[in-house]
């Protein structure tokens, strides 16, 4: 059963919205939700889209432009259009309502107090629910079919890139997707799982409907932003590489902006999922494809474990000491370092109900007795005494830069092993 405009309007999310006209189009099938606050570039409208807009930048008073836009929407087979009033337009003109009726396009008025974010989340959630339940039986639009074909071809190219020692030899196939072998790029790994748990999805040979939906959504977002990209074969995570002119100026760290925008749109469109993204550094050309993937894998693992302040979006450049720790495959080596540094403090705190671990953590964060004491609301003399206890128990003096580095490494190892449940 398809998700139609009528079914969408029956949901509680539209309780304070008004259907102005277009009853003849209520059986239109919704295949996507598109938010365009500014109506300047409509070239990426696809069949079956439910368009939500404030109509900013559109001359709503011109009947000629009204007709032209509605004709364009009809040709594109737009499912419905919802306009929020009160911000950029005070009210929807009667002529626009009349023309919408003629073109059989459902027209909904959204009041100014309604939240774009909440409306879109709820609508996308319903759409995804319908898509997942009808994943095998629903009819695909021509655009959807083309997207699926492109994703399949991208996966084949991805496998060739992983296997090839001369990656630039695949320049002709990369050109088809607007990928330039000698331009900077960035690798990402995306993970989506139901609920708010960070636990990985079960390993499967085939993509789940959820992974497929997230992958298609990611592709749509990047296409709308005119970002060249490749998607790789998915299992527990979705491999992705992006190539943008923004990445050329690596000194301004523009990569973070691009990925943050992608992340924000995904959590908006998948409100009931936990979205995690690990990203590599920006790499100079396609020959660095393999190390970039390796960096993205480590960043995603850090996100999954919540190592970087519980962040869901982690860049390899944020890993700090975890870069070194995650390269060590011998867990006994890490456990030995933990026993030499953190274990004595933890054992002392347990026996004496102390706060040496907390004290040392605060000091290493600020590298100042005064600031650490203020953060913990203790006297500076108390802070000095506790740091002396740390040295007595571990043999490392937190006030000595070399020893402080060793203690900081031990602290990172402690958090890493703890998240892996490898501590007693």
N, C-alpha and C positions, 0 to 999 in steps of 0.2 A: 504494500500500500504506500503510495507516494506521499511525500510531505507537501501539501498544497498551501496556497495563500489562505484559503478558508480555514484549514487546520491551524495555521500559525495564529490567525486572528482570534481563534477560539481559546487560545492560551491566556492565562492570567496576566502575562507580561504586557498585553495590549489593552488592559482594562480601562486605562485612562486615555487611550488613543481613539481617534475617530476615522472610520472609513468614509471618505468623502464621495467617492464614486468608483466605478470599475467593477461592479458586481459581476459583470460578464466574464471577468478574468480571474475569479476566485478559485477556479480549478487549475490555474497555472501551477506547475510543479516548481518548488524552490530547490535549487541545486547548490546555491552558495549565498552567503551574506556579504555584501560589499559596502564598506563605509567610505563615503567620499564627502568630507566636509566641504571641500571646494570643488565646484563643478567646472573644472577647467579642462581636464583631459578625460574624455569618455571612451577613448579608443580601446580600452581593455575590458569594457563591459562584455560579459559572456552570457549565453542563453541560460535562462533559469535563475538569474541573480535577483535577490531581494535587495534593492538599493536603499540605503539609509543616508540622508544628507541634511545639511542645514541650508543648502542652495546658495552658499556663499560664492560670490564671483559670477553668478548667473543673473542676467537682466530679466527678472521675472515679470517686469512690466511690458516687455515686448512680446506681443502675440505671435509675431513672425518667428521669433526665437523659440517660443513655447512649442509651436507646431513642429518646427525643425527638430527639436530635441525629442518630442514624443514620436515622431516618425522614425527617428534613429533608434529609439528604444523598442519600437514595434519590430523593426527589421532585426534587431539583436535578440528579440524574444525575451525582453525583460519580464521577470515574474511579477514584480510589484515595486512601487516607489513610496517611501515614507519620508516626509519632510518635517523637520522640527521648526516650529515657528517661535517668534519671540526674541531671536538672537540677530539674525541677518535679514529676515523678512517678518513683517508684523503679522501678515495673514496671507493665505494662499489665494491668489486672484480667482474670481469666478470663471474667467475665461480659461484658465489652466485646468480647473475642475471639469469644465465643459469639454475641452479637448481630450482630456484623459478618458472621459466617458466614451467619446467617439472612437478612440484608439483602443478601448477595452483594457486599459492599464489600471489596475487597482491603485488608488491614491489614498494614502493614510496620513493624517495629521498627527504629529507628535507634539505634545504640549511642552513649553519651555522648561518645566520643572523635571521632566523625565530625564533619566540618565542614559546617555548613549551607550556607556559601558555596560550597564546592567541589562539593557534591552538586547544588545548584541550578544552578550554572553548567553542569555537565556534562549535566544533564537538559535544560535549556533549549537547549543547543547541539544535542543530538540531536533535540529537537522541531523546532527551526528548520531543521535539515538535512532532516528529513522534509517539513516544510511547503514548503520551497523546491523540493524535487524533485517535489512533488505539487501545486504551486501552482494548476495549471489543472484538475486532475482531482479533487481531494478534495471531498467533500461538506461544505458549510458548515452548522454548527449554526444554529438559529434566532437565538441570541444573537449569533453571529458575523455572520450576515446583517444583523441589526439594526445592529450596530456599523458595518459597511461602508456601510450606507445613511446612517447619521448622519454618517460622515466625508465622504461624497459631498455631502450637504446642507450641511455646514460649508464645504466648498470653494466651493460656489456662493455662499454668503453672504460668504465671504472676498473673492471677486472683486467682488461688489457693493460691499463696503466700500472696496475700493481705487479703484473707479470713481466712487463717490458723493462729491459735495461737501457733502451734508447727511447725514452718517452717522447722526445720531440718528433720521432718518426710517425707518431699518430696525429700530427698537426692537422691533417685534412679532416679527420673525424672530430677533432676538437673544434675546428673552425665551424662545423655545423651547429655547435652549441655556443658559438661566440667566445670560446675559450682561446686565449692567446698564450702559447707555450712559454714565451719569454716575458710575460707580465707577472707582477706580484699576485699571490693568491693566499688564501687561508683555508685550512681544513677544520671541519667541525664534526662532532658526533652528538646527535640528539637522542635522548631517551625519554619515552613517555610511558607512564604506568598509571593504572587506576588508583584513585584516592591520593592521600598525602604521604604515602610511604616512599622512602628513597630506595627500597629494595629493588634489585634488577628484575626484569621480566624473565620468565622461564625460557630457557634456551629451546628454540624450535627451529625446524628447517624451513618452515614457511612463514610468511608474514601474517600477523594477526590483522583482522579488519581495522583495529585501532591504529596499528603502525602504518597501515596503508593510508588511512585517513589523514594522519599527521604528515606523512610524506607528501601526499597530494596537496595538502594545505600549505606546507612549506614551499613547494614548487609554485603554487599560485601567488603567494606573497612575494617571492623573489621575481617572478615574471612581472607582476604589477609595479615593482620598484625598478624594473629594467636592469636587474643584476644578473650577469652571466653566472651560471652555476652548473654543477654536476651532482647528481644523487647516485650513491652507490647501493649495492645490494644490502638489504636490511635483515637483521636477526633480532638481537636484543636492542640494538641501537641503529640509528639512521646516519650513515656516512654522507658527508656533504662537503663540497668545496665551493668557495665563492671567489669571484674575481671582479674587482670594482676599481674605478679610477681613484676612489677614496684611499685605497690601500697603497697607492704609490708614495704618498707622503707619510712614511712610517713614523716620523718624528712627532707627529700630532696625534698618534694613536687613534686614527679614525676608525680602525677595525672594531673597537669597542662599541662605537655608536651603531654601526651596522648590525652587529650581533645583538645588541641590547634591543634594537627595534624589532628584530625578528623574534626574540624571546618574549617581548611584551605582547606582540600580536598573537603568538601561540598560546600564552596563558590566558589571554582574553577570549580566544576562540575555543579553548579546551579547559574550561574552569574546573572540571571535576578530575583533571589529570595532574600528575606531578611531571612537570617538564624540566629536564636537566640538559644543559649544554656544556660541552667541553670544547674549547677552541685552541688551535695552535697559534704560534707566533705567525707574523706575516712572512712569507717566504718569497724569494726573488723570482723563481721560475719553476716550471713544472718538473724539472729534474729533482727538486727537493720534495716531491710528492710523498715518498715513503717516510722520511723523518717528520714531515708535517702531520701525517696520520698518527705516528707514534706519539707526538706531543698531544694531539687531541684526545687520544685514548687515556693518557695519564691525567689530563685535565678533567675528563669525564669521570674517571675513577675518584678523583678528589671531590668532585661535586656529589657523586653518589655516596661517598663516605662522610660528606659534610665537613671536610677538613679545613676549608677556608671560611671560617666564621659561619658555617652552615649555608654558604651561598649555593644557589642553584645554577648560576651562570659563572663558570670558572675558565679563565684563560691560563694557558701554560705559563705566561709571564708572571702570574700571581702565585705560583706554587712555592717560590722561595726555596727553603731547605727541603721541602717535600720532593723537589726534583731529584736531589741526591738520594733521599731515602727510598723513593719508589724504584730506583735503579738497582737497589740491593735485593737480590733474590734470596739470599741466605737469611732466613728469619732468625736463626740463632745469633747471627752477628748483631742484629737489631736488638734482640732480647738481652744480649750481653751489655750493650750500651745502655739500655734501660736500667738494668740491674746496677750499673756503676753510677748512674746519675739520679734518676727519679725514684727508684725503688726505696732507697734509704729515707727519702723525704716522705713518701707516701706511708711507709711503715711507721715512721715517727708520728705523723699526723693521726694515724689510726690508734696508736697506743696512747698518745697523750692529748688527743683531741686538739691538735695544734693546727697551724695555718702556714706551714713552711712552703708548701707547694703554691698556695695562693700568693704568698709574699714574693717568692721568687718569680712567679709568672708576671706579677705586676711590675717588678723591678726590670725584668727583661723587656717588657713592653715599653717602658718609659726611659730606661737607662738613666734614672735619676732618683736618688733616695728621697728627695723632697717631693717630687711629683708622684712617686709610687706611694709614699706615706699619705699624701692627700687623697689619692684614689681609694686607699683602704681605710681612711679615717683613723689612722694611728699616728703616734708621735714618731718623729724621725729617729729618736733613740731606740724605740721599739723596732723600727725597720732595720737599723744597724745591727741590733742584737740578733734578730731573726736571720739576717744574712750571714752573720757569724756562725749561727747554728747550721746553716746550709753548708758552709765551708767545712765545718767540723765533721758533718755526717758524710759528705761526698768527697772531700778533698779538693773541691774546686771552689775558688774564690769568685763570687759573682762580680766583684769590683774590678777584677782583672779581665781585660778584653778577651784574651785567649781562653780563659776559663769560662767566661760568660758565653762565648760561642759554643763551647762544649756542652754547657748546661742547656743552652737554647736548642741545640741539636737533640739532646736527650729528651727535652720537653716535646719536640715535634715527633720523635720516635714513640714516646709514650702515647700521644694522641692517635698516631697511626696504628699502633698495635692494639690499642683499646677499641678502635672502630672495627678492627678485624677480629675482635674477640680472641686475641692471642696472648692475653695477660691472665695470670692467675687471679 
